[in-house]
């Protein structure tokens, strides 16, 4: 069963193709210099200088000093200078760190910063998937063992319900949630990788015997056996959304309120959007019923006119942040929140940034 290590994921996702050169405008409050800190990302730094941080490659494009912006390290000092009327980012190395002996540099040199916090994303590429409701319902599931255990760990032998043709290797997966759009239509089932399992006996009565391997968490009765591949890590080219529009319909943190670096689920599938698409996050308040005493449309005892009399006022959608789509499925996608000036909730709109 194919797995992606974080090292492999970084190599795949950070190999971004060159973007078409675009004009960039610095923010009025952009700092003259900035010292790179641990846990910074290129996106965070670009956000200090640009209103459209997805255009960050333009800051480096004309600078031969920075051959690879992914090789910028904590302690480096960055500064902007103008070349032919265009802003160019320069890097001034930390001289104290750079004068260390080769052996000390090798031992103490920190890791270069990445474009996005892949450490916050890797687990969701490797251990989460969205599959159709029909496919989920057809998966075999764990029943129990001879010790009457409630939970199962590595090397435990468990009886499983028999379904279809057996495979040698499985993932033990657990249903995390049912993904629905804003109209209540089911878009898929969110599953989480709990452990691996190996087939031991295909005809244990009318069931199967499997051995639990490599547990991430304790398996439970009712957990399913999934023999399919999880969606591979996907190459990304940063690009702003154009006419795509959808909603935040869930998240992978089981939180009601979300913020920067949380992963959300949006109701746009692979036919609607590609990994690397940058989208704005917008909050829209409830409609207001105008009258002698204005009321929100979602208040109890609010009576709406059956006629279009102009009494309903629709509030504008206000931008509160940005999200980058990094993994797509048939009817939904994962995105990481990269900027927000407030909390993010289910129902927020995602659209052109």
C-alpha positions as a Markdown table, in Angstrom:
| # | Residue | x | y | z |
|---|---|---|---|---|
| 1 | Unk | 0.0 | 0.0 | 0.0 |
| 2 | Unk | 1.6 | 3.3 | -1.1 |
| 3 | Unk | 2.3 | 5.9 | 1.5 |
| 4 | Unk | 3.8 | 9.4 | 1.4 |
| 5 | Unk | 6.4 | 10.5 | 3.9 |
| 6 | Unk | 6.6 | 14.2 | 4.8 |
| 7 | Unk | 9.9 | 14.3 | 2.9 |
| 8 | Unk | 8.2 | 12.9 | -0.3 |
| 9 | Unk | 5.3 | 15.3 | 0.2 |
| 10 | Unk | 7.5 | 18.3 | 0.4 |
| 11 | Unk | 9.4 | 17.3 | -2.7 |
| 12 | Unk | 6.2 | 16.9 | -4.7 |
| 13 | Unk | 4.3 | 20.0 | -3.5 |
| 14 | Unk | 7.2 | 22.4 | -3.4 |
| 15 | Unk | 8.2 | 21.7 | -7.0 |
| 16 | Unk | 6.0 | 24.6 | -8.3 |
| 17 | Unk | 6.2 | 25.5 | -12.0 |
| 18 | Unk | 7.2 | 29.1 | -12.9 |
| 19 | Unk | 4.3 | 31.5 | -13.0 |
| 20 | Unk | 3.7 | 34.0 | -15.7 |
| 21 | Unk | 5.3 | 37.3 | -14.7 |
| 22 | Unk | 2.7 | 39.7 | -13.3 |
| 23 | Unk | 2.9 | 43.2 | -11.9 |
| 24 | Unk | 3.0 | 43.4 | -8.1 |
| 25 | Unk | 2.4 | 46.3 | -5.8 |
| 26 | Unk | 3.9 | 46.6 | -2.4 |
| 27 | Unk | 1.7 | 47.4 | 0.6 |
| 28 | Unk | 2.0 | 50.9 | 2.0 |
| 29 | Unk | 3.0 | 49.5 | 5.3 |
| 30 | Unk | 5.5 | 46.9 | 4.0 |
| 31 | Unk | 8.5 | 46.7 | 6.3 |
| 32 | Unk | 11.9 | 47.8 | 5.0 |
| 33 | Unk | 13.6 | 44.7 | 6.4 |
| 34 | Unk | 12.3 | 41.5 | 7.9 |
| 35 | Unk | 14.2 | 38.8 | 9.9 |
| 36 | Unk | 13.0 | 35.3 | 9.1 |
| 37 | Unk | 11.7 | 33.5 | 12.1 |
| 38 | Unk | 11.2 | 29.8 | 12.9 |
| 39 | Unk | 7.9 | 28.5 | 11.6 |
| 40 | Unk | 7.6 | 31.4 | 9.1 |
| 41 | Unk | 6.4 | 30.4 | 5.6 |
| 42 | Unk | 6.9 | 32.2 | 2.2 |
| 43 | Unk | 3.2 | 32.8 | 2.3 |
| 44 | Unk | 3.4 | 34.6 | 5.7 |
| 45 | Unk | 6.3 | 36.7 | 4.5 |
| 46 | Unk | 4.7 | 37.6 | 1.2 |
| 47 | Unk | 1.5 | 38.6 | 3.1 |
| 48 | Unk | 3.7 | 41.3 | 4.9 |
| 49 | Unk | 4.6 | 42.8 | 1.5 |
| 50 | Unk | 1.7 | 42.0 | -0.9 |
| 51 | Unk | -2.1 | 42.2 | -0.7 |
| 52 | Unk | -2.0 | 39.2 | -3.1 |
| 53 | Unk | 0.5 | 36.8 | -1.5 |
| 54 | Unk | 0.0 | 34.2 | -4.2 |
| 55 | Unk | 2.1 | 36.5 | -6.4 |
| 56 | Unk | 5.1 | 36.0 | -4.1 |
| 57 | Unk | 7.3 | 34.5 | -6.9 |
| 58 | Unk | 7.4 | 37.9 | -8.5 |
| 59 | Unk | 9.4 | 39.3 | -5.6 |
| 60 | Unk | 12.2 | 36.9 | -6.3 |
| 61 | Unk | 11.9 | 36.6 | -10.1 |
| 62 | Unk | 14.5 | 39.3 | -11.1 |
| 63 | Unk | 16.9 | 38.6 | -8.3 |
| 64 | Unk | 19.8 | 36.3 | -9.3 |
| 65 | Unk | 21.0 | 36.3 | -5.7 |
| 66 | Unk | 18.0 | 34.1 | -4.6 |
| 67 | Unk | 18.3 | 31.1 | -6.9 |
| 68 | Unk | 15.7 | 29.1 | -4.9 |
| 69 | Unk | 13.5 | 31.0 | -2.5 |
| 70 | Unk | 12.7 | 27.8 | -0.7 |
| 71 | Unk | 16.3 | 27.9 | 0.6 |
| 72 | Unk | 15.7 | 30.9 | 2.9 |
| 73 | Unk | 16.4 | 30.1 | 6.6 |
| 74 | Unk | 15.4 | 31.5 | 10.0 |
| 75 | Unk | 17.8 | 34.3 | 10.9 |
| 76 | Unk | 18.1 | 35.6 | 7.3 |
| 77 | Unk | 17.3 | 39.2 | 6.9 |
| 78 | Unk | 15.1 | 40.1 | 3.9 |
| 79 | Unk | 14.8 | 43.5 | 2.3 |
| 80 | Unk | 13.2 | 45.1 | -0.7 |
| 81 | Unk | 14.9 | 47.2 | -3.3 |
| 82 | Unk | 13.5 | 48.6 | -6.6 |
| 83 | Unk | 14.9 | 47.4 | -9.9 |
| 84 | Unk | 13.6 | 49.1 | -13.1 |
| 85 | Unk | 10.6 | 50.2 | -11.0 |
| 86 | Unk | 9.8 | 46.7 | -9.8 |
| 87 | Unk | 10.2 | 45.5 | -6.2 |
| 88 | Unk | 12.9 | 42.8 | -5.7 |
| 89 | Unk | 13.5 | 40.8 | -2.6 |
| 90 | Unk | 17.1 | 40.5 | -1.3 |
| 91 | Unk | 18.4 | 38.3 | 1.4 |
| 92 | Unk | 21.2 | 39.2 | 3.8 |
| 93 | Unk | 22.5 | 36.0 | 5.4 |
| 94 | Unk | 22.9 | 35.7 | 9.2 |
| 95 | Unk | 26.7 | 36.4 | 9.3 |
| 96 | Unk | 27.2 | 34.8 | 12.7 |
| 97 | Unk | 25.6 | 31.6 | 11.5 |
| 98 | Unk | 27.4 | 31.6 | 8.1 |
| 99 | Unk | 30.9 | 32.0 | 9.7 |
| 100 | Unk | 30.6 | 28.8 | 11.7 |
| 101 | Unk | 32.9 | 25.9 | 10.7 |
| 102 | Unk | 31.5 | 23.5 | 8.1 |
| 103 | Unk | 30.9 | 20.8 | 10.7 |
| 104 | Unk | 28.9 | 23.2 | 13.0 |
| 105 | Unk | 26.9 | 24.6 | 10.0 |
| 106 | Unk | 26.0 | 21.1 | 9.1 |
| 107 | Unk | 24.9 | 20.3 | 12.6 |
| 108 | Unk | 23.2 | 23.6 | 13.5 |
| 109 | Unk | 21.8 | 24.8 | 10.2 |
| 110 | Unk | 18.0 | 25.1 | 10.5 |
| 111 | Unk | 15.6 | 23.7 | 7.8 |
| 112 | Unk | 14.7 | 26.2 | 5.0 |
| 113 | Unk | 11.2 | 27.7 | 5.2 |
| 114 | Unk | 8.5 | 26.3 | 2.9 |
| 115 | Unk | 5.8 | 28.0 | 1.0 |
| 116 | Unk | 3.1 | 26.7 | 3.3 |
| 117 | Unk | 3.1 | 24.9 | 6.6 |
| 118 | Unk | 3.2 | 21.4 | 5.1 |
| 119 | Unk | 3.7 | 19.9 | 8.5 |
| 120 | Unk | 0.1 | 21.1 | 9.2 |
| 121 | Unk | -1.1 | 19.5 | 6.0 |
| 122 | Unk | 0.8 | 16.3 | 5.6 |
| 123 | Unk | -1.3 | 14.3 | 8.0 |
| 124 | Unk | -4.5 | 15.1 | 6.1 |
| 125 | Unk | -2.9 | 14.0 | 2.8 |
| 126 | Unk | -1.7 | 10.7 | 4.3 |
| 127 | Unk | -4.6 | 9.8 | 6.7 |
| 128 | Unk | -7.8 | 11.4 | 5.4 |
| 129 | Unk | -10.0 | 10.7 | 2.4 |
| 130 | Unk | -13.5 | 11.4 | 1.2 |
| 131 | Unk | -15.3 | 8.5 | -0.5 |
| 132 | Unk | -18.9 | 8.2 | -1.8 |
| 133 | Unk | -21.6 | 7.1 | 0.6 |
| 134 | Unk | -22.4 | 4.0 | -1.5 |
| 135 | Unk | -18.7 | 2.9 | -1.5 |
| 136 | Unk | -18.5 | 3.4 | 2.3 |
| 137 | Unk | -21.6 | 1.3 | 2.9 |
| 138 | Unk | -20.1 | -1.6 | 0.9 |
| 139 | Unk | -16.9 | -1.8 | 3.0 |
| 140 | Unk | -16.4 | -4.8 | 5.3 |
| 141 | Unk | -16.1 | -4.0 | 9.0 |
| 142 | Unk | -14.5 | -5.3 | 12.2 |
| 143 | Unk | -16.7 | -7.5 | 14.5 |
| 144 | Unk | -14.6 | -8.5 | 17.5 |
| 145 | Unk | -12.1 | -11.0 | 18.7 |
| 146 | Unk | -11.9 | -14.1 | 21.0 |
| 147 | Unk | -10.9 | -11.9 | 24.0 |
| 148 | Unk | -14.1 | -9.8 | 23.7 |
| 149 | Unk | -11.9 | -6.7 | 23.4 |
| 150 | Unk | -13.5 | -3.4 | 22.6 |
| 151 | Unk | -10.4 | -2.0 | 21.0 |
| 152 | Unk | -7.7 | -3.5 | 18.9 |
| 153 | Unk | -4.0 | -2.7 | 18.4 |
| 154 | Unk | -1.0 | -3.9 | 16.5 |
| 155 | Unk | -0.8 | -7.8 | 16.2 |
| 156 | Unk | -4.4 | -8.3 | 17.4 |
| 157 | Unk | -6.4 | -10.8 | 15.4 |
| 158 | Unk | -9.9 | -9.7 | 14.7 |
| 159 | Unk | -13.0 | -11.2 | 13.0 |
| 160 | Unk | -14.4 | -9.1 | 10.2 |
| 161 | Unk | -17.6 | -9.2 | 8.2 |
| 162 | Unk | -17.0 | -10.7 | 4.8 |
| 163 | Unk | -17.8 | -8.6 | 1.7 |
| 164 | Unk | -16.8 | -9.2 | -1.9 |
| 165 | Unk | -13.4 | -10.5 | -3.0 |
| 166 | Unk | -10.7 | -10.4 | -0.3 |
| 167 | Unk | -7.5 | -8.4 | -0.6 |
| 168 | Unk | -4.2 | -9.1 | 1.1 |
| 169 | Unk | -3.8 | -5.7 | 2.6 |
| 170 | Unk | -6.3 | -3.1 | 4.0 |
| 171 | Unk | -6.5 | 0.2 | 5.8 |
| 172 | Unk | -8.6 | 0.2 | 8.8 |
| 173 | Unk | -10.6 | 3.4 | 8.5 |
| 174 | Unk | -13.2 | 5.2 | 10.7 |
| 175 | Unk | -16.0 | 7.4 | 9.6 |
| 176 | Unk | -15.3 | 10.9 | 10.8 |
| 177 | Unk | -18.4 | 12.6 | 9.4 |
| 178 | Unk | -20.9 | 12.7 | 6.6 |
| 179 | Unk | -20.1 | 15.6 | 4.3 |
| 180 | Unk | -23.2 | 17.6 | 3.1 |
| 181 | Unk | -23.6 | 20.7 | 1.1 |
| 182 | Unk | -25.6 | 23.7 | 2.2 |
| 183 | Unk | -28.8 | 22.1 | 0.8 |
| 184 | Unk | -28.3 | 18.9 | 2.8 |
| 185 | Unk | -27.2 | 16.8 | -0.1 |
| 186 | Unk | -24.6 | 14.1 | 0.8 |
| 187 | Unk | -21.3 | 14.8 | -1.0 |
| 188 | Unk | -19.4 | 11.9 | 0.6 |
| 189 | Unk | -18.1 | 10.2 | 3.8 |
| 190 | Unk | -15.0 | 11.6 | 5.5 |
| 191 | Unk | -12.8 | 8.7 | 6.6 |
| 192 | Unk | -9.7 | 8.6 | 8.8 |
| 193 | Unk | -6.9 | 6.0 | 8.6 |
| 194 | Unk | -6.7 | 4.2 | 12.0 |
| 195 | Unk | -4.4 | 1.3 | 11.2 |
| 196 | Unk | -3.4 | -1.2 | 8.6 |
| 197 | Unk | -4.6 | -4.8 | 8.5 |
| 198 | Unk | -3.4 | -8.0 | 6.9 |
| 199 | Unk | -5.7 | -10.8 | 5.7 |
| 200 | Unk | -5.1 | -14.1 | 7.6 |
| 201 | Unk | -8.0 | -16.3 | 6.8 |
| 202 | Unk | -10.6 | -15.8 | 4.0 |
| 203 | Unk | -13.0 | -18.4 | 5.3 |
| 204 | Unk | -13.3 | -18.2 | 9.0 |
| 205 | Unk | -16.8 | -19.5 | 9.0 |
| 206 | Unk | -18.7 | -17.0 | 6.9 |
| 207 | Unk | -16.4 | -14.2 | 7.9 |
| 208 | Unk | -12.7 | -13.1 | 7.6 |
| 209 | Unk | -9.8 | -13.1 | 10.1 |
| 210 | Unk | -7.5 | -10.1 | 9.8 |
| 211 | Unk | -4.4 | -9.0 | 11.8 |
| 212 | Unk | -4.1 | -5.4 | 12.8 |
| 213 | Unk | -0.8 | -3.8 | 11.8 |
| 214 | Unk | 0.9 | -0.4 | 12.3 |
| 215 | Unk | -1.8 | 1.2 | 14.5 |
| 216 | Unk | -2.1 | 5.0 | 14.4 |
| 217 | Unk | -5.0 | 4.7 | 16.9 |
| 218 | Unk | -6.8 | 1.9 | 18.6 |
| 219 | Unk | -9.2 | 0.2 | 16.1 |
| 220 | Unk | -12.8 | -0.4 | 17.2 |
| 221 | Unk | -15.6 | -2.7 | 16.4 |
| 222 | Unk | -17.4 | -1.3 | 13.4 |
| 223 | Unk | -14.3 | 0.3 | 11.9 |
| 224 | Unk | -14.2 | -0.5 | 8.1 |
| 225 | Unk | -11.6 | -2.2 | 5.9 |
| 226 | Unk | -10.6 | -0.1 | 2.9 |
| 227 | Unk | -8.5 | -1.6 | 0.2 |
| 228 | Unk | -8.4 | 1.4 | -2.2 |
| 229 | Unk | -5.7 | 4.0 | -2.5 |
| 230 | Unk | -5.9 | 7.4 | -0.7 |
| 231 | Unk | -5.7 | 10.3 | -3.1 |
| 232 | Unk | -2.0 | 11.0 | -3.9 |
| 233 | Unk | -0.3 | 14.2 | -3.1 |
| 234 | Unk | -1.0 | 16.6 | -5.9 |
| 235 | Unk | 1.2 | 19.0 | -7.7 |
| 236 | Unk | 0.2 | 22.6 | -7.1 |
| 237 | Unk | 0.4 | 25.8 | -9.2 |
| 238 | Unk | -0.7 | 28.8 | -7.2 |
| 239 | Unk | -3.5 | 30.6 | -9.0 |
| 240 | Unk | -6.3 | 32.9 | -7.9 |
| 241 | Unk | -9.9 | 31.6 | -8.3 |
| 242 | Unk | -11.9 | 33.2 | -11.0 |
| 243 | Unk | -15.6 | 32.4 | -11.1 |
| 244 | Unk | -15.6 | 29.5 | -8.7 |
| 245 | Unk | -17.9 | 29.9 | -5.7 |
| 246 | Unk | -18.7 | 27.6 | -2.9 |
| 247 | Unk | -19.0 | 27.2 | 0.9 |
| 248 | Unk | -17.1 | 25.9 | 3.8 |
| 249 | Unk | -19.1 | 22.8 | 4.8 |
| 250 | Unk | -16.9 | 21.2 | 7.4 |
| 251 | Unk | -13.3 | 20.8 | 8.8 |
| 252 | Unk | -10.9 | 18.1 | 9.9 |
| 253 | Unk | -10.4 | 19.4 | 13.4 |
| 254 | Unk | -14.0 | 18.9 | 14.8 |
| 255 | Unk | -14.0 | 22.6 | 15.8 |
| 256 | Unk | -16.9 | 25.0 | 15.6 |
| 257 | Unk | -14.6 | 28.0 | 15.2 |
| 258 | Unk | -11.5 | 27.9 | 12.9 |
| 259 | Unk | -8.5 | 30.0 | 12.3 |
| 260 | Unk | -5.1 | 30.2 | 10.5 |
| 261 | Unk | -3.7 | 26.8 | 9.4 |
| 262 | Unk | -6.9 | 24.9 | 10.1 |
| 263 | Unk | -8.0 | 22.6 | 7.3 |
| 264 | Unk | -11.5 | 23.1 | 5.9 |
| 265 | Unk | -13.7 | 21.2 | 3.6 |
| 266 | Unk | -15.4 | 23.1 | 0.7 |
| 267 | Unk | -18.2 | 22.0 | -1.6 |
| 268 | Unk | -16.2 | 22.2 | -4.8 |
| 269 | Unk | -14.9 | 19.0 | -6.4 |
| 270 | Unk | -12.1 | 18.1 | -8.8 |
| 271 | Unk | -14.1 | 19.2 | -11.9 |
| 272 | Unk | -14.6 | 22.7 | -10.3 |
| 273 | Unk | -11.3 | 23.5 | -8.8 |
| 274 | Unk | -7.6 | 22.4 | -8.9 |
| 275 | Unk | -5.0 | 22.1 | -6.1 |
| 276 | Unk | -3.2 | 25.4 | -5.6 |
| 277 | Unk | -6.3 | 27.5 | -6.1 |
| 278 | Unk | -6.3 | 30.6 | -3.8 |
| 279 | Unk | -9.8 | 31.6 | -2.6 |
| 280 | Unk | -11.1 | 34.4 | -0.5 |
| 281 | Unk | -13.1 | 33.6 | 2.7 |
| 282 | Unk | -16.3 | 35.7 | 3.0 |
| 283 | Unk | -18.7 | 36.0 | 5.9 |
| 284 | Unk | -22.3 | 37.0 | 5.1 |
| 285 | Unk | -24.7 | 37.9 | 7.9 |
| 286 | Unk | -28.4 | 37.0 | 7.8 |
| 287 | Unk | -31.0 | 38.9 | 5.8 |
| 288 | Unk | -32.6 | 41.8 | 7.6 |
| 289 | Unk | -36.4 | 42.4 | 7.5 |
| 290 | Unk | -36.8 | 46.2 | 7.3 |
| 291 | Unk | -39.7 | 47.7 | 9.1 |
| 292 | Unk | -40.8 | 49.7 | 12.1 |
| 293 | Unk | -38.5 | 47.4 | 14.2 |
| 294 | Unk | -35.9 | 45.8 | 11.9 |
| 295 | Unk | -35.3 | 42.1 | 12.6 |
| 296 | Unk | -32.9 | 39.5 | 11.4 |
| 297 | Unk | -34.6 | 37.0 | 9.1 |
| 298 | Unk | -33.4 | 34.1 | 11.3 |
| 299 | Unk | -35.0 | 35.5 | 14.4 |
| 300 | Unk | -38.0 | 33.6 | 15.8 |
| 301 | Unk | -41.5 | 35.0 | 15.0 |
| 302 | Unk | -40.3 | 36.9 | 12.0 |
| 303 | Unk | -43.0 | 37.2 | 9.4 |
| 304 | Unk | -41.9 | 37.7 | 5.8 |
| 305 | Unk | -44.1 | 39.3 | 3.2 |
| 306 | Unk | -45.3 | 37.0 | 0.5 |
| 307 | Unk | -44.7 | 39.9 | -1.9 |
| 308 | Unk | -41.4 | 41.3 | -3.1 |
| 309 | Unk | -41.9 | 44.6 | -1.4 |
| 310 | Unk | -38.3 | 45.5 | -0.9 |
| 311 | Unk | -38.4 | 45.0 | 2.8 |
| 312 | Unk | -35.7 | 42.3 | 2.8 |
| 313 | Unk | -32.2 | 43.7 | 3.0 |
| 314 | Unk | -29.4 | 41.3 | 2.0 |
| 315 | Unk | -26.1 | 42.0 | 3.8 |
| 316 | Unk | -22.9 | 42.1 | 1.7 |
| 317 | Unk | -20.4 | 39.3 | 2.0 |
| 318 | Unk | -17.3 | 40.7 | 3.7 |
| 319 | Unk | -13.9 | 39.2 | 3.2 |
| 320 | Unk | -12.3 | 37.7 | 6.3 |
| 321 | Unk | -9.4 | 35.7 | 5.0 |
| 322 | Unk | -8.0 | 33.3 | 2.4 |
| 323 | Unk | -7.7 | 29.6 | 1.8 |
| 324 | Unk | -5.6 | 27.5 | -0.5 |
| 325 | Unk | -7.1 | 24.3 | -1.9 |
| 326 | Unk | -4.5 | 21.5 | -1.6 |
| 327 | Unk | -6.4 | 18.2 | -2.2 |
| 328 | Unk | -9.5 | 17.6 | -4.3 |
| 329 | Unk | -12.1 | 14.7 | -4.5 |
| 330 | Unk | -15.1 | 14.0 | -6.6 |
| 331 | Unk | -17.5 | 16.4 | -4.9 |
| 332 | Unk | -15.5 | 18.2 | -2.2 |
| 333 | Unk | -12.0 | 19.5 | -1.5 |
| 334 | Unk | -9.6 | 20.2 | 1.4 |
| 335 | Unk | -8.2 | 23.7 | 1.9 |
| 336 | Unk | -5.8 | 25.3 | 4.4 |
| 337 | Unk | -6.7 | 28.7 | 5.9 |
| 338 | Unk | -3.6 | 30.9 | 5.3 |
| 339 | Unk | -5.0 | 34.3 | 6.5 |
| 340 | Unk | -7.9 | 35.4 | 8.6 |
| 341 | Unk | -8.8 | 38.4 | 10.6 |
| 342 | Unk | -11.5 | 36.6 | 12.6 |
| 343 | Unk | -12.9 | 33.2 | 13.2 |
| 344 | Unk | -14.1 | 31.0 | 10.3 |
| 345 | Unk | -17.3 | 29.0 | 10.5 |
| 346 | Unk | -19.2 | 26.5 | 8.4 |
| 347 | Unk | -21.3 | 28.3 | 5.8 |
| 348 | Unk | -18.7 | 30.9 | 5.0 |
| 349 | Unk | -18.4 | 31.6 | 1.3 |
| 350 | Unk | -15.3 | 30.8 | -0.7 |
| 351 | Unk | -14.9 | 32.7 | -4.0 |
| 352 | Unk | -12.5 | 34.9 | -6.0 |
| 353 | Unk | -9.9 | 36.4 | -3.6 |
